[in-house]
Amino acid sequence: MPVKGRVKHAFGQNRTAGLSWQGWLIDAEVGKEVKTIAHGRVAYSDWLRGYGLLMIIDHGDGFMSLYANNESLMREVGEWVEAGSDITTVGTSPLNGNGLYFEIRKNGKAMDPAAWLKR
């Protein structure tokens, strides 16, 4: 897990307007450090509409992990990170409250984080 906490919204659960969650919203304290789930290189580290402060790690072989709804970003694009490295801190949003939004993508398609974390 990138941060300890209860999964408030899981992959595939209904959202609004016929949409479903593409990842997990993990309940965690604001300011709590978020760790990368695997070795990789920072592909994106900036604000993005709908995600807030967002960090994307490219793990190779088409896999990427996304960490959104952050209070701060601790790494820059191009930096290499090891599994378990601190990369962001948890933030809050008016829509979802405190917590980390976490996605795994394979070749651009969202997949259930549970499948990756079982590895």
C-alpha positions in Angstrom: 0.0 0.0 0.0 1.3 3.5 -0.8 -0.2 4.7 2.5 -1.8 3.0 5.5 -5.6 3.5 5.6 -9.0 2.1 4.9 -10.1 2.1 1.2 -13.1 4.5 1.2 -13.9 3.9 -2.5 -12.6 0.9 -4.5 -12.0 0.2 -8.1 -15.2 -0.3 -10.1 -17.5 1.1 -7.4 -20.2 3.5 -8.7 -19.3 7.2 -8.6 -21.7 9.8 -10.0 -23.3 10.3 -13.4 -22.8 6.6 -14.4 -19.1 6.8 -13.8 -17.1 4.3 -11.7 -13.9 4.6 -9.7 -10.8 3.9 -11.7 -8.7 3.4 -8.6 -8.8 3.6 -4.8 -9.5 6.5 -2.5 -7.5 5.6 0.6 -8.5 7.3 3.9 -5.4 8.8 5.5 -4.3 11.8 7.6 -3.4 15.0 5.8 0.4 15.3 5.7 1.0 11.5 6.0 3.9 10.4 3.7 3.0 8.4 0.6 5.4 5.7 -0.7 5.9 4.4 -4.2 4.8 0.8 -4.7 7.7 -0.2 -6.9 10.9 1.0 -8.5 10.4 3.4 -11.3 10.9 6.9 -12.8 8.8 10.0 -12.1 6.8 10.7 -15.4 4.6 13.5 -14.0 4.8 15.7 -10.9 2.5 18.8 -11.0 -1.1 19.9 -10.6 -3.7 18.4 -13.0 -7.4 19.4 -13.1 -9.5 16.7 -11.5 -6.5 15.2 -9.6 -5.0 18.1 -7.8 -1.3 17.6 -7.1 -0.5 14.5 -9.0 2.5 12.2 -9.2 2.8 9.5 -11.9 5.6 6.8 -11.6 6.5 4.8 -14.7 7.5 1.3 -13.7 8.2 0.0 -17.2 6.5 -2.8 -19.2 3.5 -0.4 -19.6 2.8 -0.1 -15.9 2.3 3.3 -14.2 1.1 4.2 -10.7 -0.8 7.5 -10.1 -0.9 9.2 -6.7 -3.4 12.2 -6.5 -5.1 14.5 -4.0 -1.7 15.4 -2.5 -0.7 18.2 -0.2 2.9 18.2 -1.5 5.1 16.6 -4.2 8.5 15.5 -3.1 10.0 14.3 -6.4 10.6 15.9 -9.8 10.1 14.5 -13.3 12.9 12.3 -14.4 14.0 11.2 -10.9 14.4 7.5 -10.2 12.7 6.1 -7.1 13.0 2.8 -5.2 10.0 0.8 -3.9 9.0 2.4 -0.6 10.5 5.8 -1.3 8.6 8.8 0.1 7.1 10.7 -2.9 4.2 12.8 -1.8 2.1 13.8 1.3 -1.6 13.2 1.6 -3.9 16.1 1.0 -7.6 16.9 1.1 -10.3 17.9 -1.4 -13.7 19.5 -1.0 -15.3 16.6 -2.9 -13.7 13.6 -1.3 -12.1 14.8 2.0 -8.8 13.6 3.3 -7.1 10.8 1.5 -4.9 9.6 -1.3 -6.4 8.7 -4.7 -4.3 5.8 -6.1 -4.5 4.2 -9.6 -2.6 1.5 -11.4 -2.5 1.6 -15.2 -1.3 -1.0 -17.7 -0.8 0.4 -21.2 -3.0 3.4 -20.3 -5.9 1.3 -19.0 -6.9 1.4 -15.4 -6.7 -1.8 -13.5 -7.7 -2.9 -10.0 -4.9 -2.0 -7.6 -5.6 -5.2 -5.6 -4.2 -7.3 -8.5 -0.9 -5.4 -8.4 -0.6 -5.4 -4.7 -1.0 -9.2 -4.6 2.3 -9.6 -6.6 
